[in-house]
């Protein structure tokens, strides 16, 4: 084993050592590209990530080096066939970039970068599923040495470990942030997101309005029609709430039959419009010809007064409004 390859092994091991505390997947992939290029010397490197939902490859571009990365993409991702990559499971060789129709739109880049040949190593998961491809580009037909093959394989392995770690973290974050039954935010995620909303309204000098929703007689309905029917009610309300969710509106299930909504609004007029829509959609629903009603309370606050109360205080105010509305409707 050459001294260069030993040095590369040590450098990649350092990346893996710091993997648990690295900031993000993009930072890890950028580091892999930089290290691989340092070791290859005359070659440049790019990474394509595979989107399993869309069944297509997309180029990885780091925000700090957009132009440099963009100019080295010598492979058209729309021409990379998923089945072809998976069946090979080996080095992918793309020759004669300047005379193959597949790379026609990249001809100009060849003149800029003087690239004409590339090798690609599939990035495979621990379950042998395709996660992406790491490419090494060079000016002319230049067979890779055994050391270079080994280096590209090391780079693909580090990419694989980093991507799988990121996937697992996203899965865990989803489990920790979303209610299992209704698939909307849970209390933890709601608190996290409303803090961002509070910062936004402070910057824009706007309002924040909260809605507290409680399903009437939910326990009695559960006892009479069964928990399966009760779950259908909760899912139905959550589904309706999702229709309100956007960049300025967040929805969550606090627990049991209680839901919470926040919305950033520019004026009291918009707050009332939002309030009327919420009430219209959620105050009454029908499932299997059974009418289900809910009590809804709201609380609106301007950014100037946001420092005088906390999140729990705002939720409490919306809850008390809901409680008053519930008992008022019973009195009527």
C-alpha positions as CSV (number, residue, x, y, z in Angstrom):
1,X,0.0,0.0,0.0
2,X,1.4,3.4,-1.0
3,X,2.1,6.2,1.4
4,X,-0.5,8.4,-0.3
5,X,-3.2,5.7,0.2
6,X,-2.2,5.3,3.8
7,X,-2.5,9.1,4.3
8,X,-5.9,9.0,2.6
9,X,-7.1,6.2,4.9
10,X,-6.1,8.2,7.9
11,X,-7.9,11.3,6.6
12,X,-11.1,9.5,5.9
13,X,-10.9,7.8,9.4
14,X,-10.7,11.3,10.9
15,X,-14.0,12.2,9.0
16,X,-15.7,9.1,10.4
17,X,-14.3,9.9,13.9
18,X,-16.0,13.3,13.9
19,X,-19.2,12.1,12.2
20,X,-21.3,12.0,15.4
21,X,-20.7,15.7,16.0
22,X,-20.5,17.1,12.5
23,X,-23.0,19.9,11.7
24,X,-24.8,18.4,8.7
25,X,-24.7,16.0,5.8
26,X,-23.8,18.8,3.3
27,X,-20.7,19.6,5.4
28,X,-19.7,15.9,5.5
29,X,-20.1,15.5,1.7
30,X,-18.2,18.6,1.0
31,X,-15.4,17.4,3.2
32,X,-15.4,14.1,1.3
33,X,-15.1,15.9,-2.1
34,X,-12.3,18.1,-0.8
35,X,-10.3,15.2,0.6
36,X,-10.8,13.0,-2.5
37,X,-9.6,15.9,-4.7
38,X,-6.6,16.5,-2.5
39,X,-5.7,12.8,-2.9
40,X,-6.4,12.6,-6.6
41,X,-4.5,15.8,-7.5
42,X,-5.3,15.9,-11.2
43,X,-8.9,14.9,-10.9
44,X,-12.1,16.7,-9.6
45,X,-15.0,15.1,-7.8
46,X,-18.8,15.4,-7.8
47,X,-21.6,13.6,-6.0
48,X,-25.1,12.7,-7.2
49,X,-27.6,11.8,-4.5
50,X,-30.5,9.4,-5.3
51,X,-34.0,10.4,-4.4
52,X,-35.8,7.2,-3.7
53,X,-39.3,8.8,-3.9
54,X,-38.6,10.5,-7.3
55,X,-36.4,7.7,-8.5
56,X,-33.8,10.1,-9.9
57,X,-30.4,11.5,-9.2
58,X,-29.7,15.1,-8.3
59,X,-26.3,16.8,-8.1
60,X,-25.1,17.7,-4.6
61,X,-24.2,21.4,-4.5
62,X,-22.9,23.0,-1.4
63,X,-24.0,26.6,-0.9
64,X,-20.4,27.8,-0.1
65,X,-19.0,26.5,-3.4
66,X,-22.0,26.5,-5.8
67,X,-20.2,27.7,-8.9
68,X,-17.2,25.4,-8.5
69,X,-19.4,22.4,-7.9
70,X,-21.8,23.3,-10.7
71,X,-19.0,23.5,-13.3
72,X,-17.8,19.9,-12.7
73,X,-21.1,18.1,-13.3
74,X,-20.1,16.3,-16.5
75,X,-22.9,13.7,-16.3
76,X,-26.5,14.5,-17.1
77,X,-28.6,13.2,-14.1
78,X,-31.6,12.7,-16.3
79,X,-29.7,10.1,-18.4
80,X,-28.6,8.0,-15.4
81,X,-30.9,5.0,-15.3
82,X,-31.7,3.6,-11.8
83,X,-31.8,0.0,-12.9
84,X,-28.6,0.3,-14.8
85,X,-26.7,1.7,-11.8
86,X,-28.1,-0.9,-9.4
87,X,-27.3,-3.8,-11.7
88,X,-23.7,-2.7,-12.1
89,X,-22.8,-2.2,-8.5
90,X,-19.3,-1.4,-9.9
91,X,-17.3,1.5,-11.2
92,X,-19.3,3.4,-13.9
93,X,-17.1,4.7,-16.7
94,X,-18.3,7.6,-18.9
95,X,-16.0,8.0,-21.9
96,X,-15.7,10.6,-24.7
97,X,-18.0,13.3,-23.1
98,X,-17.4,15.6,-26.1
99,X,-18.7,13.1,-28.7
100,X,-21.6,11.4,-26.9
101,X,-25.1,12.9,-27.4
102,X,-25.9,12.1,-23.8
103,X,-23.5,14.9,-22.7
104,X,-24.3,17.4,-25.4
105,X,-25.4,20.1,-23.0
106,X,-22.1,19.7,-21.1
107,X,-19.8,20.3,-24.1
108,X,-19.2,23.9,-23.1
109,X,-18.2,22.8,-19.7
110,X,-15.6,20.5,-21.2
111,X,-14.0,23.6,-22.7
112,X,-14.1,25.4,-19.4
113,X,-12.7,22.6,-17.3
114,X,-10.9,20.5,-19.9
115,X,-12.8,17.3,-18.7
116,X,-13.4,14.4,-21.1
117,X,-13.6,11.3,-19.0
118,X,-15.1,10.3,-15.6
119,X,-15.4,7.3,-13.3
120,X,-18.4,6.8,-11.0
121,X,-18.6,4.7,-7.9
122,X,-22.1,3.8,-6.6
123,X,-22.8,4.9,-3.0
124,X,-24.6,1.9,-1.5
125,X,-26.4,1.5,1.8
126,X,-25.7,-1.2,4.3
127,X,-28.7,-3.0,2.7
128,X,-27.1,-2.6,-0.7
129,X,-29.6,0.0,-1.8
130,X,-28.4,2.8,-4.1
131,X,-27.9,6.2,-2.3
132,X,-26.0,8.0,-4.9
133,X,-22.8,8.1,-7.1
134,X,-19.5,9.7,-6.5
135,X,-17.7,10.7,-9.7
136,X,-14.1,11.4,-10.5
137,X,-13.5,13.6,-13.6
138,X,-10.3,14.0,-15.6
139,X,-9.2,15.7,-18.8
140,X,-8.6,12.6,-21.0
141,X,-8.8,8.8,-21.0
142,X,-6.7,8.1,-18.0
143,X,-7.1,4.6,-16.4
144,X,-7.4,4.7,-12.7
145,X,-4.7,3.1,-10.7
146,X,-5.5,0.5,-8.0
147,X,-4.8,3.1,-5.4
148,X,-7.3,5.5,-7.1
149,X,-9.9,2.8,-7.3
150,X,-9.4,2.1,-3.6
151,X,-9.6,5.8,-2.8
152,X,-12.9,6.3,-4.6
153,X,-14.3,3.2,-2.9
154,X,-13.3,4.7,0.5
155,X,-15.0,8.0,-0.4
156,X,-18.2,6.2,-1.4
157,X,-18.2,4.3,1.9
158,X,-17.8,7.5,3.9
159,X,-20.6,9.0,1.9
160,X,-22.8,6.0,2.5
161,X,-22.2,6.1,6.3
162,X,-23.0,9.8,6.4
163,X,-26.1,9.6,4.3
164,X,-27.5,6.6,6.3
165,X,-26.8,8.5,9.5
166,X,-28.7,11.5,8.2
167,X,-31.7,9.3,7.2
168,X,-31.8,7.7,10.6
169,X,-31.7,11.1,12.3
170,X,-34.5,12.4,10.1
171,X,-36.6,9.3,11.0
172,X,-36.0,9.8,14.7
173,X,-36.7,13.5,14.5
174,X,-40.0,12.7,12.7
175,X,-41.0,10.2,15.4
176,X,-40.1,12.8,18.1
177,X,-42.0,15.6,16.4
178,X,-45.1,14.1,15.0
179,X,-48.2,12.6,16.6
180,X,-48.3,8.9,15.7
181,X,-52.1,8.8,15.1
182,X,-52.8,12.1,13.3
183,X,-49.5,12.7,11.6
184,X,-49.4,16.4,12.6
185,X,-47.0,18.0,15.1
186,X,-47.0,17.0,18.7
187,X,-46.6,19.3,21.7
188,X,-42.8,19.3,21.5
189,X,-42.7,20.3,17.8
190,X,-45.4,22.9,18.3
191,X,-43.4,24.7,21.0
192,X,-40.3,24.6,18.8
193,X,-42.1,26.0,15.8
194,X,-44.1,28.7,17.6
195,X,-40.8,30.1,18.9
196,X,-39.8,30.7,15.3
197,X,-43.2,32.3,14.6
198,X,-42.7,34.7,17.6
199,X,-39.3,35.8,16.1
200,X,-40.9,36.4,12.8
201,X,-43.7,38.6,14.0
202,X,-41.2,40.6,16.0
203,X,-39.3,41.3,12.9
204,X,-42.4,42.2,10.9
205,X,-44.3,44.0,13.7
206,X,-47.3,41.7,13.2
207,X,-49.8,39.6,15.2
208,X,-49.8,36.0,16.3
209,X,-53.2,34.3,16.8
210,X,-53.7,31.0,18.6
211,X,-56.7,28.6,18.4
212,X,-57.5,26.0,21.0
213,X,-59.8,23.3,19.8
214,X,-61.5,20.7,22.0
215,X,-63.9,18.0,20.7
216,X,-67.2,18.1,22.6
217,X,-68.2,14.9,24.5
218,X,-65.3,13.0,23.1
219,X,-65.1,10.5,26.0
220,X,-68.8,9.8,25.7
221,X,-68.5,9.3,21.9
222,X,-65.6,6.9,22.5
223,X,-67.6,4.9,25.0
224,X,-70.6,4.7,22.8
225,X,-69.1,4.1,19.4
226,X,-65.7,2.6,20.3
227,X,-62.1,3.8,20.2
228,X,-61.8,3.1,16.5
229,X,-64.5,5.6,15.7
230,X,-62.8,8.0,18.1
231,X,-59.6,7.7,16.2
232,X,-61.4,8.4,13.0
233,X,-62.7,11.7,14.5
234,X,-59.2,12.7,15.6
235,X,-57.8,11.9,12.1
236,X,-60.6,13.8,10.5
237,X,-59.9,16.9,12.5
238,X,-56.2,16.6,11.9
239,X,-56.8,16.3,8.2
240,X,-58.9,19.5,8.2
241,X,-56.2,21.3,10.2
242,X,-53.5,20.3,7.7
243,X,-55.4,22.3,5.1
244,X,-54.6,25.4,7.1
245,X,-50.9,24.5,7.6
246,X,-48.4,26.7,5.6
247,X,-45.3,28.8,6.2
248,X,-47.2,31.1,8.6
249,X,-49.6,28.6,10.2
250,X,-48.7,25.5,12.3
251,X,-51.1,22.9,13.7
252,X,-50.6,20.3,16.4
253,X,-52.3,17.8,18.6
254,X,-51.6,18.6,22.2
255,X,-53.0,15.3,23.4
256,X,-56.3,13.5,23.8
257,X,-59.0,15.4,21.9
258,X,-57.2,18.8,22.1
259,X,-55.6,20.6,19.1
260,X,-53.8,23.8,18.8
261,X,-53.1,26.2,15.9
262,X,-50.9,29.3,15.6
263,X,-50.9,31.7,12.7
264,X,-48.8,34.8,11.9
265,X,-51.1,37.6,10.6
266,X,-50.4,41.1,9.4
267,X,-53.5,42.7,10.9
268,X,-56.5,42.2,13.1
269,X,-58.7,42.0,10.0
270,X,-56.6,39.0,8.8
271,X,-56.8,37.5,12.2
272,X,-60.6,37.6,12.1
273,X,-60.6,36.1,8.6
274,X,-58.4,33.3,9.8
275,X,-60.7,32.9,12.9
276,X,-63.8,32.6,10.8
277,X,-62.3,30.0,8.5
278,X,-61.1,27.9,11.4
279,X,-64.6,28.0,13.1
280,X,-66.4,27.3,9.8
281,X,-64.3,24.2,9.1
282,X,-63.9,22.8,12.5
283,X,-66.8,23.7,14.7
284,X,-68.9,20.9,13.2
285,X,-68.1,17.8,11.1
286,X,-70.0,14.7,10.1
287,X,-68.8,11.1,10.2
288,X,-71.2,8.3,9.2
289,X,-74.1,10.7,9.6
290,X,-73.0,11.4,13.2
291,X,-72.6,15.1,14.0
292,X,-69.4,15.9,15.9
293,X,-68.9,19.4,17.3
294,X,-65.9,21.2,18.8
295,X,-65.4,24.2,21.1
296,X,-62.9,26.7,19.7
297,X,-61.1,29.5,21.6
298,X,-58.7,32.0,20.2
299,X,-56.1,34.5,21.5
300,X,-54.5,37.2,19.5
301,X,-51.4,39.2,20.5
302,X,-49.3,41.9,18.8
303,X,-45.5,41.6,18.7
304,X,-45.2,44.7,20.9
305,X,-46.8,42.7,23.8
306,X,-45.3,39.3,23.1
307,X,-42.5,39.8,25.7
308,X,-45.2,40.3,28.4
309,X,-46.4,36.7,28.2
310,X,-44.9,33.3,27.4
311,X,-46.0,30.4,25.2
312,X,-47.8,28.6,28.0
313,X,-49.6,31.9,28.9
314,X,-50.8,32.4,25.4
315,X,-52.0,28.8,25.2
316,X,-53.8,29.2,28.5
317,X,-55.6,32.3,27.3
318,X,-56.8,30.5,24.1
319,X,-57.8,27.5,26.3
320,X,-59.8,29.7,28.7
321,X,-61.6,31.3,25.7
322,X,-62.4,27.8,24.4
323,X,-63.7,26.9,27.9
324,X,-65.9,29.9,28.1
325,X,-67.3,29.3,24.6
326,X,-68.0,25.6,25.4
327,X,-70.0,26.5,28.6
328,X,-71.8,29.4,26.8
329,X,-73.0,27.0,24.1
330,X,-74.3,24.6,26.8
331,X,-76.1,27.4,28.5
332,X,-77.8,28.3,25.2
